[in-house]
Amino acid sequence: MSAEATRTGEDSYNGGLRKVARVVLLDPRDRILLLHGHEPDDPADDWWFTPGGGLEGAETREEAALRELAEETGITDVELGPVLWRRLCSFPFAGRRWDQDEWYYLARTTQTATAAQGLTELERRSVAGARWWTCQELSRAHETVYPTRLAELLRTLLDEGPPVSPVTLDPEIV
């Protein structure tokens, strides 16, 4: 599935369920920032995904969300909000299977310029850039986007605000 798994520190992945923090980053126009990833050796096998990655050492999910966002986008001027969604997923990427427990945090920023500053070697080979999407663009997209219901989830978020407690999304197994 994705470069969403590319932060591969062995302390954050030991063959079990990898703890991941993701960021649903919205700009002042309510556009969402997605990264464009692909298999390292096959750029045609591509998808879009939210910034984020695995916890390192003893960091909290909130700390991981902010660190990953800074590394993958260069954006540090954010207000991290509540956990919106939780998802279990399993997918092949870069020759191995990844099993993840993902938490999606809401964040807002006025900083829209991106510059990946802390990518790992694998990320440099599998992340092709970033793009801000409107909800309408996302709903019309023919590209693969993870989580798969992101357009619908974003529309609900924009219409109703954050949920009172995190919504558990259906597991995704690719």
MDAnalysis code that builds the backbone (N, CA, C; Angstrom):
import MDAnalysis as mda
import numpy as np

u = mda.Universe.empty(522, n_residues=174, atom_resindex=np.repeat(np.arange(174), 3), trajectory=True)
u.add_TopologyAttr("name", ["N", "CA", "C"] * 174)
u.add_TopologyAttr("resid", np.arange(1, 175))
u.add_TopologyAttr("resname", ["MET", "SER", "ALA", "GLU", "ALA", "THR", "ARG", "THR", "GLY", "GLU", "ASP", "SER", "TYR", "ASN", "GLY", "GLY", "LEU", "ARG", "LYS", "VAL", "ALA", "ARG", "VAL", "VAL", "LEU", "LEU", "ASP", "PRO", "ARG", "ASP", "ARG", "ILE", "LEU", "LEU", "LEU", "HIS", "GLY", "HIS", "GLU", "PRO", "ASP", "ASP", "PRO", "ALA", "ASP", "ASP", "TRP", "TRP", "PHE", "THR", "PRO", "GLY", "GLY", "GLY", "LEU", "GLU", "GLY", "ALA", "GLU", "THR", "ARG", "GLU", "GLU", "ALA", "ALA", "LEU", "ARG", "GLU", "LEU", "ALA", "GLU", "GLU", "THR", "GLY", "ILE", "THR", "ASP", "VAL", "GLU", "LEU", "GLY", "PRO", "VAL", "LEU", "TRP", "ARG", "ARG", "LEU", "CYS", "SER", "PHE", "PRO", "PHE", "ALA", "GLY", "ARG", "ARG", "TRP", "ASP", "GLN", "ASP", "GLU", "TRP", "TYR", "TYR", "LEU", "ALA", "ARG", "THR", "THR", "GLN", "THR", "ALA", "THR", "ALA", "ALA", "GLN", "GLY", "LEU", "THR", "GLU", "LEU", "GLU", "ARG", "ARG", "SER", "VAL", "ALA", "GLY", "ALA", "ARG", "TRP", "TRP", "THR", "CYS", "GLN", "GLU", "LEU", "SER", "ARG", "ALA", "HIS", "GLU", "THR", "VAL", "TYR", "PRO", "THR", "ARG", "LEU", "ALA", "GLU", "LEU", "LEU", "ARG", "THR", "LEU", "LEU", "ASP", "GLU", "GLY", "PRO", "PRO", "VAL", "SER", "PRO", "VAL", "THR", "LEU", "ASP", "PRO", "GLU", "ILE", "VAL"])
u.atoms.positions = np.array([
    [0.820, -1.178, 0.000],
    [0.000, 0.000, 0.000],
    [0.855, 1.228, 0.000],
    [1.835, 1.414, 0.940],
    [2.199, 2.792, 0.930],
    [3.459, 3.206, 1.597],
    [3.834, 4.400, 1.195],
    [4.922, 5.098, 1.839],
    [4.481, 5.560, 3.208],
    [3.223, 5.391, 3.543],
    [2.804, 5.738, 4.882],
    [3.526, 4.845, 5.879],
    [4.144, 3.789, 5.427],
    [4.840, 2.879, 6.325],
    [6.339, 3.063, 6.309],
    [6.821, 4.098, 5.698],
    [8.247, 4.153, 5.426],
    [9.125, 4.559, 6.594],
    [8.604, 5.085, 7.639],
    [9.446, 5.375, 8.795],
    [9.618, 4.039, 9.505],
    [10.744, 3.380, 9.256],
    [10.852, 1.960, 9.581],
    [11.739, 1.641, 10.766],
    [11.950, 2.558, 11.672],
    [12.810, 2.253, 12.806],
    [12.401, 0.957, 13.471],
    [13.363, 0.085, 13.730],
    [13.044, -1.223, 14.305],
    [12.387, -1.092, 15.671],
    [12.636, 0.023, 16.385],
    [11.975, 0.198, 17.671],
    [10.485, 0.454, 17.508],
    [10.064, 0.917, 16.325],
    [8.645, 1.194, 16.119],
    [7.931, 0.067, 15.375],
    [8.680, -0.929, 14.912],
    [8.059, -2.046, 14.214],
    [8.852, -3.306, 14.525],
    [8.208, -4.230, 15.214],
    [8.916, -5.444, 15.594],
    [8.222, -6.680, 15.042],
    [7.521, -6.519, 13.937],
    [6.810, -7.648, 13.347],
    [5.383, -7.762, 13.849],
    [5.009, -6.964, 14.842],
    [3.656, -6.974, 15.368],
    [2.865, -5.811, 14.816],
    [1.925, -5.331, 15.597],
    [1.085, -4.217, 15.190],
    [1.849, -2.909, 15.421],
    [2.092, -2.180, 14.357],
    [2.861, -0.932, 14.402],
    [1.942, 0.214, 14.806],
    [2.318, 0.983, 15.822],
    [1.543, 2.141, 16.263],
    [1.910, 3.324, 15.380],
    [0.872, 3.940, 14.781],
    [1.070, 5.016, 13.815],
    [0.199, 6.218, 14.174],
    [0.771, 7.408, 14.000],
    [0.027, 8.660, 14.161],
    [-0.009, 9.359, 12.811],
    [-1.206, 9.734, 12.356],
    [-1.384, 10.422, 11.080],
    [-2.021, 11.782, 11.338],
    [-1.855, 12.671, 10.361],
    [-2.367, 14.032, 10.516],
    [-3.300, 14.385, 9.368],
    [-4.516, 14.768, 9.732],
    [-5.485, 15.314, 8.783],
    [-5.271, 16.824, 8.856],
    [-4.369, 17.314, 7.995],
    [-3.953, 18.713, 8.053],
    [-4.810, 19.553, 7.115],
    [-5.470, 20.565, 7.690],
    [-6.342, 21.451, 6.917],
    [-5.761, 22.858, 6.911],
    [-5.865, 23.500, 5.741],
    [-5.418, 24.883, 5.624],
    [-6.616, 25.810, 5.859],
    [-6.428, 27.140, 5.799],
    [-7.544, 28.057, 6.059],
    [-8.711, 27.907, 5.080],
    [-8.475, 27.299, 3.914],
    [-9.544, 27.077, 2.929],
    [-10.149, 25.680, 3.065],
    [-9.843, 24.981, 4.152],
    [-10.339, 23.626, 4.426],
    [-9.852, 22.600, 3.406],
    [-8.710, 22.861, 2.788],
    [-8.090, 21.849, 1.924],
    [-7.271, 20.917, 2.809],
    [-7.174, 19.659, 2.407],
    [-6.408, 18.657, 3.140],
    [-5.099, 18.389, 2.402],
    [-4.022, 18.232, 3.166],
    [-2.723, 17.940, 2.570],
    [-2.526, 16.430, 2.497],
    [-2.237, 15.944, 1.286],
    [-1.936, 14.529, 1.092],
    [-0.566, 14.389, 0.442],
    [0.114, 13.314, 0.795],
    [1.394, 12.976, 0.183],
    [1.150, 11.977, -0.938],
    [1.978, 12.043, -1.974],
    [1.876, 11.139, -3.115],
    [2.978, 10.096, -2.987],
    [2.569, 8.856, -2.752],
    [3.528, 7.778, -2.569],
    [3.425, 6.728, -3.645],
    [4.466, 5.900, -3.708],
    [4.491, 4.796, -4.668],
    [5.458, 3.727, -4.187],
    [5.317, 2.537, -4.766],
    [6.285, 1.474, -4.481],
    [7.668, 1.969, -4.905],
    [8.696, 1.712, -4.101],
    [10.029, 2.236, -4.416],
    [10.534, 1.873, -5.814],
    [10.224, 0.694, -6.295],
    [10.721, 0.264, -7.599],
    [9.659, 0.306, -8.697],
    [8.479, 0.882, -8.395],
    [7.406, 0.929, -9.381],
    [6.563, 2.192, -9.201],
    [7.024, 3.329, -9.734],
    [6.281, 4.585, -9.569],
    [4.848, 4.541, -10.105],
    [4.538, 3.580, -10.982],
    [3.173, 3.472, -11.500],
    [2.208, 2.911, -10.452],
    [2.731, 2.219, -9.446],
    [1.919, 1.681, -8.348],
    [1.880, 2.757, -7.271],
    [0.914, 3.693, -7.412],
    [0.933, 4.876, -6.560],
    [-0.393, 5.110, -5.851],
    [-0.390, 6.035, -4.895],
    [-1.544, 6.365, -4.067],
    [-1.273, 7.679, -3.358],
    [-2.295, 8.214, -2.715],
    [-2.213, 9.423, -1.889],
    [-2.544, 9.044, -0.454],
    [-1.917, 9.719, 0.502],
    [-2.121, 9.379, 1.910],
    [-1.815, 10.577, 2.795],
    [-2.304, 10.532, 4.012],
    [-2.068, 11.612, 4.970],
    [-0.666, 11.505, 5.540],
    [-0.057, 12.634, 5.896],
    [1.249, 12.589, 6.546],
    [1.170, 11.814, 7.862],
    [2.274, 11.211, 8.233],
    [2.335, 10.507, 9.507],
    [3.221, 9.291, 9.420],
    [3.355, 8.612, 10.535],
    [4.185, 7.423, 10.566],
    [4.267, 6.830, 11.955],
    [5.162, 5.882, 12.083],
    [5.294, 5.113, 13.312],
    [5.938, 5.872, 14.457],
    [5.532, 5.483, 15.669],
    [6.122, 6.044, 16.866],
    [7.569, 5.577, 16.981],
    [8.417, 6.442, 17.490],
    [9.819, 6.110, 17.717],
    [10.107, 6.174, 19.201],
    [10.765, 5.127, 19.714],
    [11.127, 5.115, 21.129],
    [9.920, 5.249, 22.019],
    [10.005, 6.161, 22.988],
    [8.943, 6.341, 23.977],
    [8.032, 7.519, 23.649],
    [8.099, 8.023, 22.401],
    [7.274, 9.193, 22.099],
    [5.796, 8.843, 22.099],
    [4.972, 9.856, 22.383],
    [3.524, 9.688, 22.355],
    [3.043, 9.773, 20.906],
    [1.806, 9.408, 20.689],
    [1.252, 9.544, 19.335],
    [1.219, 11.009, 18.908],
    [0.906, 11.903, 19.839],
    [0.881, 13.325, 19.509],
    [2.273, 13.793, 19.075],
    [3.300, 13.392, 19.815],
    [4.674, 13.761, 19.462],
    [5.054, 13.180, 18.105],
    [4.666, 11.935, 17.846],
    [4.969, 11.307, 16.555],
    [4.260, 12.035, 15.420],
    [3.007, 12.425, 15.639],
    [2.249, 13.132, 14.604],
    [2.961, 14.429, 14.222],
    [3.375, 15.210, 15.202],
    [4.035, 16.482, 14.931],
    [5.411, 16.277, 14.309],
    [6.174, 15.286, 14.790],
    [7.496, 15.006, 14.228],
    [7.385, 14.567, 12.785],
    [6.497, 13.615, 12.515],
    [6.327, 13.112, 11.153],
    [5.866, 14.225, 10.211],
    [4.946, 15.056, 10.665],
    [4.470, 16.158, 9.835],
    [5.633, 17.085, 9.476],
    [6.463, 17.410, 10.449],
    [7.613, 18.286, 10.192],
    [8.596, 17.625, 9.224],
    [8.880, 16.341, 9.434],
    [9.838, 15.640, 8.572],
    [9.334, 15.501, 7.141],
    [8.054, 15.172, 6.990],
    [7.509, 14.878, 5.660],
    [7.065, 16.113, 4.888],
    [6.771, 17.212, 5.597],
    [6.238, 18.386, 4.914],
    [6.979, 19.679, 5.221],
    [7.759, 19.709, 6.289],
    [8.398, 20.939, 6.727],
    [7.455, 21.862, 7.474],
    [6.213, 21.451, 7.654],
    [5.222, 22.291, 8.329],
    [5.291, 22.054, 9.833],
    [5.563, 23.144, 10.557],
    [5.663, 23.049, 12.014],
    [4.672, 23.977, 12.718],
    [4.091, 24.905, 11.973],
    [3.141, 25.852, 12.541],
    [1.747, 25.231, 12.490],
    [1.483, 24.328, 13.433],
    [0.196, 23.630, 13.447],
    [-0.419, 23.652, 14.834],
    [-1.710, 23.548, 14.830],
    [-2.471, 23.368, 16.058],
    [-3.028, 21.953, 15.991],
    [-2.464, 21.055, 16.805],
    [-2.902, 19.663, 16.796],
    [-4.186, 19.533, 17.590],
    [-5.184, 18.955, 16.940],
    [-6.485, 18.800, 17.569],
    [-6.723, 17.380, 18.037],
    [-7.992, 17.014, 18.129],
    [-8.353, 15.700, 18.653],
    [-8.109, 14.570, 17.648],
    [-8.150, 13.345, 18.171],
    [-8.121, 12.167, 17.311],
    [-9.493, 12.063, 16.655],
    [-9.504, 12.012, 15.321],
    [-10.750, 11.925, 14.564],
    [-11.175, 10.487, 14.343],
    [-10.197, 9.690, 13.884],
    [-10.486, 8.331, 13.449],
    [-9.379, 7.392, 13.913],
    [-9.749, 6.121, 14.021],
    [-8.774, 5.054, 14.277],
    [-9.013, 3.976, 13.240],
    [-7.908, 3.351, 12.797],
    [-8.034, 2.342, 11.742],
    [-6.940, 1.297, 11.897],
    [-7.329, 0.043, 11.708],
    [-6.362, -1.044, 11.573],
    [-6.202, -1.307, 10.093],
    [-4.968, -1.481, 9.640],
    [-4.746, -1.776, 8.235],
    [-3.566, -2.722, 8.074],
    [-3.561, -3.397, 6.952],
    [-2.490, -4.332, 6.625],
    [-2.256, -4.247, 5.130],
    [-0.993, -4.097, 4.733],
    [-0.690, -3.908, 3.321],
    [0.754, -4.301, 3.023],
    [1.008, -4.680, 1.778],
    [2.389, -4.934, 1.368],
    [3.024, -3.618, 0.914],
    [4.272, -3.435, 1.276],
    [5.024, -2.268, 0.812],
    [6.509, -2.577, 0.927],
    [7.241, -2.288, -0.136],
    [8.699, -2.430, -0.156],
    [9.142, -3.833, 0.273],
    [8.407, -4.834, -0.194],
    [8.816, -6.210, 0.042],
    [8.446, -6.809, 1.375],
    [7.611, -6.147, 2.151],
    [7.165, -6.724, 3.426],
    [5.722, -6.346, 3.699],
    [5.112, -7.014, 4.666],
    [3.733, -6.715, 5.061],
    [3.772, -5.837, 6.294],
    [2.923, -4.816, 6.276],
    [2.818, -3.866, 7.382],
    [1.439, -4.013, 8.016],
    [1.415, -4.185, 9.324],
    [0.172, -4.247, 10.101],
    [0.188, -3.050, 11.041],
    [-0.783, -2.152, 10.882],
    [-0.733, -0.887, 11.607],
    [-2.017, -0.563, 12.348],
    [-1.850, 0.085, 13.499],
    [-2.924, 0.677, 14.283],
    [-2.740, 2.181, 14.139],
    [-3.567, 2.807, 13.283],
    [-3.401, 4.210, 12.940],
    [-4.414, 5.092, 13.670],
    [-3.917, 6.202, 14.213],
    [-4.760, 7.230, 14.813],
    [-4.601, 8.481, 13.968],
    [-5.712, 9.089, 13.553],
    [-5.719, 10.273, 12.708],
    [-6.070, 11.507, 13.536],
    [-5.119, 12.437, 13.638],
    [-5.312, 13.673, 14.391],
    [-5.714, 14.811, 13.462],
    [-6.631, 15.636, 13.908],
    [-6.958, 16.856, 13.192],
    [-5.892, 17.892, 13.501],
    [-5.473, 18.636, 12.489],
    [-4.562, 19.761, 12.696],
    [-4.903, 20.846, 11.687],
    [-4.627, 22.064, 12.082],
    [-4.851, 23.206, 11.192],
    [-3.564, 23.999, 11.097],
    [-3.374, 24.618, 9.928],
    [-2.194, 25.441, 9.709],
    [-2.510, 26.550, 8.727],
    [-1.733, 27.618, 8.806],
    [-1.794, 28.666, 7.788],
    [-0.611, 28.527, 6.838],
    [0.328, 27.649, 7.184],
    [1.536, 27.427, 6.371],
    [1.223, 26.405, 5.284],
    [1.189, 26.830, 4.016],
    [0.804, 25.906, 2.949],
    [1.969, 25.469, 2.064],
    [3.116, 26.113, 2.177],
    [4.288, 25.669, 1.414],
    [4.852, 24.422, 2.101],
    [5.204, 23.423, 1.305],
    [5.755, 22.200, 1.876],
    [7.171, 21.967, 1.374],
    [7.967, 21.336, 2.233],
    [9.332, 20.955, 1.875],
    [9.737, 19.802, 2.779],
    [9.781, 18.615, 2.206],
    [10.186, 17.446, 2.990],
    [11.620, 17.641, 3.453],
    [11.843, 17.530, 4.767],
    [13.157, 17.837, 5.319],
    [13.814, 16.686, 6.048],
    [13.059, 15.662, 6.390],
    [13.636, 14.605, 7.199],
    [13.270, 13.222, 6.712],
    [13.228, 13.023, 5.397],
    [12.824, 11.725, 4.861],
    [13.926, 10.689, 5.023],
    [13.513, 9.478, 5.302],
    [14.447, 8.362, 5.316],
    [14.825, 8.019, 3.879],
    [15.793, 7.164, 3.718],
    [16.218, 6.748, 2.374],
    [15.045, 6.101, 1.638],
    [14.288, 5.248, 2.310],
    [13.139, 4.594, 1.684],
    [12.069, 5.624, 1.300],
    [11.831, 6.590, 2.159],
    [10.854, 7.633, 1.839],
    [11.298, 8.448, 0.627],
    [12.583, 8.746, 0.538],
    [13.073, 9.502, -0.628],
    [12.828, 8.729, -1.921],
    [12.820, 7.398, -1.847],
    [12.584, 6.563, -3.029],
    [11.103, 6.319, -3.293],
    [10.228, 6.703, -2.362],
    [8.820, 6.327, -2.513],
    [7.808, 7.452, -2.285],
    [8.252, 8.653, -1.976],
    [7.339, 9.782, -1.818],
    [7.628, 10.778, -2.937],
    [6.609, 11.032, -3.762],
    [6.797, 11.847, -4.961],
    [6.384, 13.301, -4.783],
    [5.881, 13.671, -3.622],
    [5.488, 15.053, -3.408],
    [4.229, 15.163, -2.569],
    [3.707, 16.382, -2.488],
    [2.528, 16.670, -1.674],
    [1.594, 17.583, -2.462],
    [0.315, 17.539, -2.084],
    [-0.677, 18.382, -2.741],
    [-1.817, 18.683, -1.766],
    [-2.315, 19.911, -1.844],
    [-3.505, 20.301, -1.099],
    [-4.730, 19.978, -1.952],
    [-5.714, 19.309, -1.356],
    [-6.932, 18.896, -2.057],
    [-8.146, 19.535, -1.412],
    [-9.084, 20.019, -2.235],
    [-10.386, 20.408, -1.703],
    [-11.197, 19.123, -1.516],
    [-12.239, 19.224, -0.719],
    [-13.104, 18.061, -0.530],
    [-13.718, 17.641, -1.860],
    [-14.102, 18.605, -2.677],
    [-14.700, 18.293, -3.983],
    [-13.693, 17.586, -4.889],
    [-12.449, 18.070, -4.920],
    [-11.423, 17.403, -5.737],
    [-11.204, 15.971, -5.272],
    [-11.179, 15.798, -3.969],
    [-10.960, 14.466, -3.404],
    [-12.111, 13.525, -3.762],
    [-13.329, 14.024, -3.733],
    [-14.482, 13.174, -4.043],
    [-14.514, 12.779, -5.519],
    [-13.895, 13.578, -6.384],
    [-13.858, 13.279, -7.817],
    [-12.591, 12.526, -8.240],
    [-11.673, 12.335, -7.323],
    [-10.369, 11.751, -7.664],
    [-10.508, 10.316, -8.151],
    [-9.746, 9.994, -9.171],
    [-9.680, 8.619, -9.662],
    [-8.462, 7.899, -9.104],
    [-7.582, 8.643, -8.452],
    [-6.402, 8.050, -7.841],
    [-6.797, 7.260, -6.593],
    [-5.914, 6.364, -6.188],
    [-6.113, 5.630, -4.942],
    [-5.747, 6.549, -3.784],
    [-6.627, 6.611, -2.781],
    [-6.414, 7.448, -1.605],
    [-6.659, 6.592, -0.371],
    [-5.795, 6.754, 0.638],
    [-5.972, 6.032, 1.907],
    [-6.114, 7.023, 3.044],
    [-7.077, 6.778, 3.978],
    [-8.025, 5.669, 3.942],
    [-8.999, 5.825, 2.779],
    [-9.563, 4.715, 2.350],
    [-10.340, 4.708, 1.118],
    [-11.583, 5.598, 1.169],
    [-12.131, 5.855, 2.309],
    [-13.327, 6.703, 2.420],
    [-12.978, 8.140, 2.798],
    [-11.753, 8.575, 2.515],
    [-11.299, 9.875, 2.993],
    [-12.190, 11.027, 2.530],
    [-12.644, 11.036, 1.289],
    [-13.499, 12.133, 0.807],
    [-14.772, 12.240, 1.647],
    [-15.399, 11.120, 1.905],
    [-16.625, 11.094, 2.719],
    [-16.333, 11.511, 4.162],
    [-15.238, 11.017, 4.710],
    [-14.854, 11.363, 6.081],
    [-14.565, 12.855, 6.207],
    [-13.872, 13.407, 5.214],
    [-13.557, 14.830, 5.233],
    [-14.824, 15.662, 5.123],
    [-15.745, 15.285, 4.252],
    [-17.010, 16.018, 4.105],
    [-17.758, 16.036, 5.433],
    [-17.837, 14.897, 6.113],
    [-18.516, 14.829, 7.418],
    [-17.813, 15.721, 8.433],
    [-16.486, 15.689, 8.442],
    [-15.714, 16.530, 9.358],
    [-15.998, 18.004, 9.108],
    [-15.982, 18.418, 7.851],
    [-16.206, 19.827, 7.528],
    [-17.644, 20.257, 7.817],
    [-18.598, 19.358, 7.611],
    [-20.010, 19.685, 7.844],
    [-20.387, 19.659, 9.318],
    [-19.845, 18.683, 10.059],
    [-20.299, 18.445, 11.432],
    [-19.270, 18.764, 12.501],
    [-18.015, 18.999, 12.101],
    [-16.951, 19.216, 13.081],
    [-16.407, 17.879, 13.562],
    [-15.393, 17.937, 14.420],
    [-14.789, 16.696, 14.915],
    [-15.787, 15.863, 15.720],
    [-15.659, 14.547, 15.652],
    [-16.543, 13.692, 16.448],
    [-16.255, 13.858, 17.941],
    [-17.242, 13.537, 18.770],
    [-17.091, 13.631, 20.219],
    [-15.997, 12.679, 20.702],
    [-15.942, 11.505, 20.107],
    [-14.875, 10.545, 20.399],
    [-14.428, 9.953, 19.059],
    [-13.198, 9.409, 19.011],
    [-12.689, 8.908, 17.724],
    [-13.608, 7.854, 17.107],
    [-13.788, 7.955, 15.788],
    [-14.583, 6.999, 15.026],
    [-13.667, 5.873, 14.590],
    [-14.092, 4.633, 14.829],
    [-13.318, 3.488, 14.382],
    [-13.712, 3.162, 12.953],
    [-12.765, 3.270, 12.039],
    [-13.012, 2.975, 10.636],
    [-12.915, 1.468, 10.396],
    [-13.539, 1.005, 9.317],
    [-13.431, -0.388, 8.958],
    [-11.962, -0.722, 8.690],
    [-11.511, -1.897, 9.115],
    [-10.133, -2.298, 8.793],
    [-9.941, -2.373, 7.282],
    [-8.725, -2.066, 6.836],
    [-8.395, -2.159, 5.419],
    [-7.254, -3.145, 5.271],
    [-7.484, -4.173, 4.471],
    [-6.452, -5.163, 4.186],
    [-6.238, -5.179, 2.695],
    [-5.024, -4.883, 2.280],
    [-4.688, -4.809, 0.862],
    [-3.812, -6.003, 0.519],
])
